[in-house]
């Protein structure tokens, strides 16, 4: 998705994904989290001032010129993690409600070097795929197999428990893939185990999946929201309206409209199946359906934004513009003429 912020800070029903992660960690009685990030992501996270709910937060920063992949940051955090206990690793772009304690207990019971949470999906070709034996040992691990060749539909859910014996297997200061270089070797050695999870699991890496996550969570919430009415308007539930939202008369909001803090909506605006980040401004007679609108974006009068579109942070769409399905406008870009075909607008 074409916003400047890291995915882990994308709002899910007006709450950053990282805040949902913190809350699940606390619910699972985990006391400390180490965030393996680059300097830019650290800046964005600290600026967001996410509630920690008693969780102790430390940072392990990737070197700016040498990204370390998915395994390198684990090695770099070794001093913070220590060498005495197993530890939990979570991908920052997954929304799930797994029981972490169950995975940790399974890891200990099997005396595993690594345990991967696994879940079933229809198309496993986008992910790492595991072949599981009766004793939950992973006999084969294949990262992103060609479509139609995956041995199972059990995929890496982005949740691991690792023992400190993993550290010597990861070269220091190099870009290493946990999924392509470490897990396949552990599977061959019989040291990799799987734990199948059930329930909610969504990778928010694609816009449609991000929107779907918001819809699922919105369906579970029953909170009422105060809005400042400036005349007659129609709210089609479910919706989520954050603090400071202003909506003009004769506008129709929802269903599945999520408006962030201080979003301003003009008159006769129609918004549905859409997430709008904080401080965006939507002018009169605009129609937005099935889109993502970034922080501080400005949408002009009579603009039509179609399904699958992304308007990134601080972008500006001039009056009377139509964006076709799945068009993407990059951060701070101004669009002053109609776009006829779906494309990325730099």
PAMAR-96231 format. One record per residue (C-alpha): x, y, z. Coordinates in steps of 0.05 Angstrom, whole numbers, plus 5000, padded with zeros to 4 digits. Example, Ala and Ser with C-alpha at 12.3 -4.5 7.8 and 13.67 -1.06 7.14 Angstrom:
// residues 2
X 5246 Y 4910 Z 5156
X 5273 Y 4979 Z 5143
//
This chain:
// residues 346
X 5000 Y 5000 Z 5000
X 5027 Y 5067 Z 4979
X 5030 Y 5105 Z 5045
X 5093 Y 5129 Z 5077
X 5080 Y 5097 Z 5145
X 5101 Y 5025 Z 5161
X 5045 Y 4973 Z 5156
X 5050 Y 4959 Z 5230
X 5021 Y 5029 Z 5242
X 4963 Y 5023 Z 5193
X 4899 Y 5035 Z 5233
X 4851 Y 4977 Z 5242
X 4785 Y 5010 Z 5262
X 4823 Y 5073 Z 5282
X 4875 Y 5037 Z 5324
X 4945 Y 5023 Z 5298
X 4959 Y 4950 Z 5283
X 5018 Y 4953 Z 5331
X 4971 Y 4973 Z 5387
X 4929 Y 4911 Z 5374
X 4993 Y 4870 Z 5377
X 5014 Y 4902 Z 5443
X 4945 Y 4887 Z 5473
X 4949 Y 4814 Z 5452
X 5018 Y 4807 Z 5482
X 4994 Y 4835 Z 5548
X 4933 Y 4789 Z 5545
X 4981 Y 4730 Z 5538
X 5020 Y 4753 Z 5600
X 5081 Y 4774 Z 5560
X 5118 Y 4830 Z 5595
X 5171 Y 4855 Z 5545
X 5174 Y 4867 Z 5470
X 5235 Y 4883 Z 5427
X 5218 Y 4919 Z 5363
X 5266 Y 4902 Z 5306
X 5259 Y 4962 Z 5260
X 5297 Y 5013 Z 5219
X 5307 Y 5085 Z 5242
X 5249 Y 5112 Z 5202
X 5200 Y 5061 Z 5231
X 5226 Y 5075 Z 5301
X 5211 Y 5150 Z 5289
X 5140 Y 5136 Z 5266
X 5126 Y 5088 Z 5324
X 5151 Y 5137 Z 5377
X 5112 Y 5194 Z 5344
X 5048 Y 5153 Z 5348
X 5053 Y 5147 Z 5424
X 5018 Y 5080 Z 5426
X 4992 Y 5058 Z 5494
X 5036 Y 5002 Z 5522
X 4990 Y 4976 Z 5576
X 5049 Y 4960 Z 5621
X 5090 Y 4926 Z 5566
X 5164 Y 4943 Z 5567
X 5188 Y 4964 Z 5498
X 5259 Y 4962 Z 5472
X 5286 Y 4975 Z 5402
X 5336 Y 4937 Z 5360
X 5354 Y 4980 Z 5300
X 5373 Y 4952 Z 5232
X 5435 Y 4985 Z 5201
X 5412 Y 5039 Z 5152
X 5452 Y 5015 Z 5092
X 5447 Y 4940 Z 5103
X 5376 Y 4913 Z 5114
X 5382 Y 4847 Z 5151
X 5323 Y 4809 Z 5121
X 5278 Y 4768 Z 5167
X 5331 Y 4728 Z 5205
X 5386 Y 4781 Z 5212
X 5346 Y 4824 Z 5260
X 5337 Y 4764 Z 5306
X 5412 Y 4756 Z 5309
X 5423 Y 4830 Z 5320
X 5375 Y 4829 Z 5379
X 5412 Y 4771 Z 5412
X 5441 Y 4813 Z 5470
X 5372 Y 4840 Z 5486
X 5339 Y 4772 Z 5481
X 5392 Y 4735 Z 5520
X 5414 Y 4662 Z 5513
X 5374 Y 4628 Z 5568
X 5301 Y 4626 Z 5545
X 5259 Y 4614 Z 5483
X 5227 Y 4676 Z 5454
X 5167 Y 4694 Z 5410
X 5175 Y 4727 Z 5342
X 5117 Y 4762 Z 5308
X 5111 Y 4792 Z 5238
X 5087 Y 4863 Z 5241
X 5038 Y 4861 Z 5183
X 4992 Y 4805 Z 5207
X 4926 Y 4812 Z 5243
X 4909 Y 4750 Z 5284
X 4881 Y 4728 Z 5350
X 4925 Y 4668 Z 5365
X 4939 Y 4642 Z 5435
X 5014 Y 4653 Z 5442
X 5018 Y 4613 Z 5506
X 4994 Y 4551 Z 5471
X 5048 Y 4557 Z 5418
X 5102 Y 4569 Z 5471
X 5079 Y 4508 Z 5511
X 5079 Y 4465 Z 5448
X 5150 Y 4488 Z 5433
X 5174 Y 4469 Z 5502
X 5139 Y 4402 Z 5501
X 5172 Y 4383 Z 5435
X 5240 Y 4410 Z 5457
X 5241 Y 4443 Z 5389
X 5293 Y 4491 Z 5362
X 5239 Y 4528 Z 5325
X 5163 Y 4524 Z 5324
X 5121 Y 4558 Z 5271
X 5047 Y 4575 Z 5278
X 5011 Y 4548 Z 5217
X 4943 Y 4565 Z 5188
X 4903 Y 4539 Z 5128
X 4891 Y 4584 Z 5067
X 4861 Y 4574 Z 4999
X 4922 Y 4598 Z 4960
X 4987 Y 4579 Z 4995
X 5032 Y 4602 Z 4938
X 5040 Y 4671 Z 4969
X 5070 Y 4643 Z 5033
X 5118 Y 4593 Z 5063
X 5086 Y 4524 Z 5061
X 5097 Y 4469 Z 5112
X 5089 Y 4394 Z 5105
X 5070 Y 4367 Z 5174
X 5082 Y 4297 Z 5203
X 5037 Y 4264 Z 5254
X 5082 Y 4287 Z 5311
X 5076 Y 4359 Z 5287
X 5147 Y 4358 Z 5261
X 5154 Y 4398 Z 5196
X 5186 Y 4351 Z 5145
X 5189 Y 4403 Z 5089
X 5185 Y 4479 Z 5087
X 5179 Y 4513 Z 5019
X 5177 Y 4589 Z 5013
X 5126 Y 4614 Z 4962
X 5120 Y 4552 Z 4918
X 5095 Y 4559 Z 4846
X 5020 Y 4561 Z 4844
X 4991 Y 4491 Z 4843
X 5055 Y 4457 Z 4869
X 5047 Y 4468 Z 4944
X 5047 Y 4401 Z 4981
X 4995 Y 4427 Z 5032
X 4953 Y 4489 Z 5046
X 4986 Y 4499 Z 5114
X 5024 Y 4564 Z 5112
X 5072 Y 4603 Z 5157
X 5027 Y 4648 Z 5199
X 5084 Y 4696 Z 5217
X 5087 Y 4673 Z 5290
X 5148 Y 4635 Z 5314
X 5178 Y 4610 Z 5379
X 5253 Y 4603 Z 5375
X 5304 Y 4574 Z 5423
X 5370 Y 4611 Z 5434
X 5406 Y 4554 Z 5398
X 5381 Y 4589 Z 5334
X 5432 Y 4645 Z 5342
X 5495 Y 4607 Z 5317
X 5457 Y 4588 Z 5254
X 5448 Y 4662 Z 5233
X 5510 Y 4699 Z 5207
X 5522 Y 4766 Z 5241
X 5511 Y 4830 Z 5202
X 5485 Y 4797 Z 5138
X 5418 Y 4797 Z 5103
X 5389 Y 4728 Z 5118
X 5319 Y 4701 Z 5104
X 5289 Y 4660 Z 5160
X 5240 Y 4630 Z 5110
X 5287 Y 4613 Z 5054
X 5353 Y 4598 Z 5089
X 5339 Y 4577 Z 5161
X 5272 Y 4541 Z 5164
X 5285 Y 4493 Z 5105
X 5351 Y 4471 Z 5137
X 5317 Y 4460 Z 5205
X 5263 Y 4419 Z 5171
X 5315 Y 4374 Z 5139
X 5348 Y 4365 Z 5207
X 5281 Y 4348 Z 5241
X 5286 Y 4408 Z 5288
X 5228 Y 4449 Z 5261
X 5158 Y 4439 Z 5289
X 5089 Y 4467 Z 5271
X 5029 Y 4487 Z 5312
X 4964 Y 4496 Z 5274
X 4923 Y 4556 Z 5296
X 4849 Y 4570 Z 5283
X 4808 Y 4633 Z 5284
X 4823 Y 4701 Z 5254
X 4886 Y 4708 Z 5213
X 4895 Y 4761 Z 5158
X 4957 Y 4786 Z 5122
X 4943 Y 4861 Z 5112
X 4995 Y 4867 Z 5056
X 4943 Y 4877 Z 5001
X 4892 Y 4934 Z 5001
X 4833 Y 4887 Z 4996
X 4858 Y 4847 Z 5055
X 4869 Y 4910 Z 5096
X 4798 Y 4933 Z 5082
X 4771 Y 4864 Z 5097
X 4807 Y 4864 Z 5165
X 4774 Y 4930 Z 5182
X 4706 Y 4904 Z 5163
X 4713 Y 4841 Z 5204
X 4735 Y 4879 Z 5266
X 4682 Y 4932 Z 5256
X 4629 Y 4878 Z 5256
X 4651 Y 4856 Z 5325
X 4646 Y 4926 Z 5356
X 4583 Y 4956 Z 5383
X 4608 Y 5022 Z 5410
X 4569 Y 5085 Z 5395
X 4606 Y 5145 Z 5369
X 4591 Y 5218 Z 5379
X 4591 Y 5260 Z 5316
X 4583 Y 5333 Z 5304
X 4522 Y 5341 Z 5259
X 4519 Y 5402 Z 5214
X 4450 Y 5385 Z 5186
X 4412 Y 5324 Z 5163
X 4457 Y 5265 Z 5146
X 4452 Y 5190 Z 5142
X 4496 Y 5141 Z 5179
X 4491 Y 5069 Z 5154
X 4520 Y 5023 Z 5207
X 4569 Y 4994 Z 5219
X 4615 Y 5054 Z 5219
X 4672 Y 5079 Z 5263
X 4682 Y 5153 Z 5273
X 4742 Y 5177 Z 5314
X 4747 Y 5242 Z 5354
X 4739 Y 5308 Z 5318
X 4703 Y 5280 Z 5257
X 4659 Y 5332 Z 5222
X 4606 Y 5312 Z 5171
X 4566 Y 5360 Z 5127
X 4492 Y 5358 Z 5114
X 4459 Y 5308 Z 5067
X 4521 Y 5263 Z 5068
X 4514 Y 5188 Z 5071
X 4567 Y 5152 Z 5112
X 4572 Y 5076 Z 5111
X 4563 Y 5020 Z 5114
X 4635 Y 5001 Z 5132
X 4662 Y 5072 Z 5133
X 4719 Y 5084 Z 5181
X 4739 Y 5156 Z 5192
X 4802 Y 5175 Z 5232
X 4814 Y 5233 Z 5278
X 4795 Y 5303 Z 5254
X 4771 Y 5279 Z 5186
X 4728 Y 5333 Z 5153
X 4671 Y 5312 Z 5107
X 4633 Y 5363 Z 5064
X 4561 Y 5364 Z 5041
X 4528 Y 5310 Z 4999
X 4588 Y 5263 Z 5006
X 4578 Y 5187 Z 4999
X 4630 Y 5142 Z 5033
X 4625 Y 5066 Z 5039
X 4672 Y 5006 Z 5048
X 4728 Y 5056 Z 5059
X 4782 Y 5073 Z 5110
X 4801 Y 5146 Z 5116
X 4863 Y 5163 Z 5157
X 4867 Y 5222 Z 5205
X 4864 Y 5295 Z 5183
X 4838 Y 5280 Z 5113
X 4791 Y 5329 Z 5080
X 4735 Y 5305 Z 5034
X 4699 Y 5362 Z 4998
X 4626 Y 5368 Z 4976
X 4593 Y 5317 Z 4930
X 4652 Y 5269 Z 4932
X 4638 Y 5194 Z 4925
X 4687 Y 5143 Z 4954
X 4673 Y 5069 Z 4951
X 4721 Y 5013 Z 4972
X 4783 Y 5056 Z 4978
X 4838 Y 5076 Z 5026
X 4851 Y 5151 Z 5037
X 4915 Y 5170 Z 5072
X 4930 Y 5219 Z 5128
X 4922 Y 5292 Z 5110
X 4898 Y 5276 Z 5040
X 4853 Y 5327 Z 5006
X 4796 Y 5303 Z 4962
X 4763 Y 5358 Z 4920
X 4691 Y 5372 Z 4901
X 4654 Y 5320 Z 4859
X 4713 Y 5272 Z 4860
X 4697 Y 5199 Z 4849
X 4744 Y 5147 Z 4878
X 4731 Y 5075 Z 4857
X 4740 Y 5007 Z 4889
X 4811 Y 4987 Z 4905
X 4841 Y 5057 Z 4900
X 4894 Y 5082 Z 4948
X 4905 Y 5157 Z 4959
X 4968 Y 5162 Z 5001
X 4986 Y 5211 Z 5057
X 4983 Y 5285 Z 5039
X 4961 Y 5272 Z 4967
X 4913 Y 5321 Z 4934
X 4858 Y 5304 Z 4884
X 4831 Y 5366 Z 4849
X 4757 Y 5379 Z 4837
X 4717 Y 5336 Z 4788
X 4770 Y 5282 Z 4782
X 4752 Y 5208 Z 4774
X 4800 Y 5154 Z 4796
X 4787 Y 5086 Z 4763
X 4789 Y 5020 Z 4802
X 4856 Y 5002 Z 4835
X 4890 Y 5068 Z 4818
X 4943 Y 5088 Z 4869
X 4965 Y 5160 Z 4884
X 5033 Y 5166 Z 4917
X 5047 Y 5210 Z 4979
X 5041 Y 5285 Z 4969
X 5023 Y 5276 Z 4895
X 4972 Y 5324 Z 4864
X 4924 Y 5297 Z 4812
X 4893 Y 5350 Z 4768
X 4866 Y 5310 Z 4709
X 4824 Y 5248 Z 4702
X 4859 Y 5180 Z 4702
X 4832 Y 5134 Z 4649
X 4868 Y 5070 Z 4668
X 4888 Y 5039 Z 4734
X 4960 Y 5057 Z 4749
X 5007 Y 5084 Z 4802
X 5011 Y 5160 Z 4799
X 5079 Y 5184 Z 4821
//
